[in-house]
Amino acid sequence: MKSTLDESQPIFHQIATMIMDDIVEGRLKVEEQVPSTNELSRFYNINPATARKGLQELVDKGIIYKQRGVGMFVAKGAREALLIERKQDFYEEYIKPLLEEARRIHMNEDMIIDLIRGKQDKESEL
């Protein structure tokens, strides 16, 4: 988890995003317990209701599940579902606008791929 929160997004959403990042990056694994509402509220010095709202967002999406009296855990298939969602988001946020701009300036896909590969080659030389 990040050590601090910022004002770029609602806090509950940042809590949910941090846990999703931990799942995607393998820091939280299937069936592993996620930090509790109280742990999150103490660590970030936030209202427990805010932390609960972030966790509830993940429960609603099926990413984590509650086990009454024990805590919340990473659901089976959570990482795969998040990767699919993030790949779709990546396409919508980065690839689609890139392709639209490329069409406007008369670049085809091969030219874009050549640019990316050229950049990758230069980065690997560093």
C-alpha positions as CSV (number, residue, x, y, z in Angstrom):
1,M,0.0,0.0,0.0
2,K,1.0,3.6,-0.5
3,S,2.2,5.3,2.6
4,T,0.2,8.4,2.0
5,L,-3.1,9.5,0.4
6,D,-3.5,12.6,-1.8
7,E,-6.4,14.7,-2.9
8,S,-6.4,13.6,-6.5
9,Q,-9.3,11.2,-5.9
10,P,-11.8,10.4,-3.2
11,I,-10.1,8.6,-0.3
12,F,-12.3,5.5,-0.4
13,H,-11.4,5.1,-4.1
14,Q,-7.7,5.4,-3.3
15,I,-8.1,2.7,-0.7
16,A,-9.8,0.4,-3.2
17,T,-7.2,1.1,-5.9
18,M,-4.3,0.4,-3.5
19,I,-5.7,-3.0,-2.7
20,M,-6.3,-3.7,-6.3
21,D,-2.7,-2.7,-7.1
22,D,-1.5,-5.1,-4.4
23,I,-3.5,-7.9,-5.9
24,V,-2.4,-7.2,-9.5
25,E,1.3,-6.9,-8.5
26,G,1.1,-10.1,-6.4
27,R,1.6,-8.5,-3.0
28,L,-1.9,-9.9,-2.0
29,K,-2.6,-13.4,-3.2
30,V,-5.8,-15.4,-3.5
31,E,-7.4,-16.2,-0.1
32,E,-5.0,-13.8,1.6
33,Q,-6.5,-11.5,4.2
34,V,-6.7,-7.8,3.3
35,P,-6.2,-5.0,5.8
36,S,-9.2,-4.5,8.0
37,T,-11.3,-1.3,8.1
38,N,-9.8,-0.5,11.5
39,E,-6.2,-1.1,10.3
40,L,-6.8,1.1,7.3
41,S,-8.4,3.9,9.3
42,R,-5.6,3.9,11.9
43,F,-2.8,3.7,9.3
44,Y,-4.2,6.5,7.2
45,N,-5.8,8.4,10.0
46,I,-9.2,8.4,8.2
47,N,-12.7,7.8,9.2
48,P,-13.5,4.0,9.4
49,A,-16.6,4.6,7.3
50,T,-14.3,5.9,4.5
51,A,-12.1,2.8,4.7
52,R,-15.2,0.6,4.8
53,K,-16.6,2.3,1.7
54,G,-13.4,1.5,-0.2
55,L,-13.5,-2.2,0.9
56,Q,-17.2,-2.4,0.1
57,E,-16.4,-1.2,-3.4
58,L,-14.1,-4.3,-3.8
59,V,-16.7,-6.6,-2.3
60,D,-19.3,-5.3,-4.7
61,K,-17.0,-6.0,-7.6
62,G,-16.3,-9.5,-6.4
63,I,-12.6,-8.8,-5.8
64,I,-12.6,-9.5,-2.1
65,Y,-15.2,-11.3,0.1
66,K,-16.2,-11.1,3.7
67,Q,-15.9,-13.9,6.1
68,R,-18.1,-13.0,9.0
69,G,-16.1,-12.5,12.2
70,V,-12.8,-13.2,10.5
71,G,-12.1,-10.5,7.9
72,M,-12.0,-9.9,4.2
73,F,-10.0,-12.0,1.8
74,V,-8.9,-11.9,-1.8
75,A,-11.4,-13.8,-4.0
76,K,-10.5,-16.5,-6.4
77,G,-10.0,-15.1,-9.9
78,A,-9.6,-11.6,-8.6
79,R,-6.2,-11.0,-10.1
80,E,-7.3,-12.3,-13.5
81,A,-10.5,-10.2,-13.4
82,L,-8.4,-7.1,-12.5
83,L,-5.9,-7.7,-15.3
84,I,-8.7,-8.0,-17.9
85,E,-10.3,-4.8,-16.6
86,R,-7.0,-2.9,-16.6
87,K,-6.1,-4.1,-20.1
88,Q,-9.5,-2.8,-21.3
89,D,-8.8,0.5,-19.4
90,F,-5.3,0.7,-21.0
91,Y,-6.8,0.3,-24.4
92,E,-9.5,3.0,-23.8
93,E,-7.1,5.5,-22.1
94,Y,-4.0,5.1,-24.1
95,I,-4.2,3.0,-27.2
96,K,-7.5,4.3,-28.6
97,P,-6.5,8.0,-28.4
98,L,-3.1,7.1,-29.8
99,L,-4.7,5.3,-32.8
100,E,-7.1,8.2,-33.3
101,E,-4.2,10.7,-33.4
102,A,-2.2,8.5,-35.6
103,R,-5.0,8.4,-38.2
104,R,-5.2,12.2,-38.1
105,I,-1.6,12.6,-38.9
106,H,-1.6,9.7,-41.5
107,M,0.4,7.2,-39.5
108,N,-0.4,3.5,-39.9
109,E,0.0,0.8,-37.3
110,D,3.4,-0.4,-38.7
111,M,4.8,3.1,-38.2
112,I,3.5,3.2,-34.6
113,I,5.0,-0.2,-33.9
114,D,8.4,0.9,-35.4
115,L,8.3,4.0,-33.2
116,I,7.6,1.9,-30.1
117,R,10.3,-0.6,-30.9
118,G,12.8,2.1,-31.7
119,K,12.1,3.7,-28.3
120,Q,12.4,0.3,-26.6
121,D,15.8,-0.3,-28.3
122,K,17.1,3.1,-27.1
123,E,15.9,2.4,-23.6
124,S,17.6,-1.0,-23.5
125,E,20.9,0.6,-24.5
126,L,20.9,2.8,-21.4
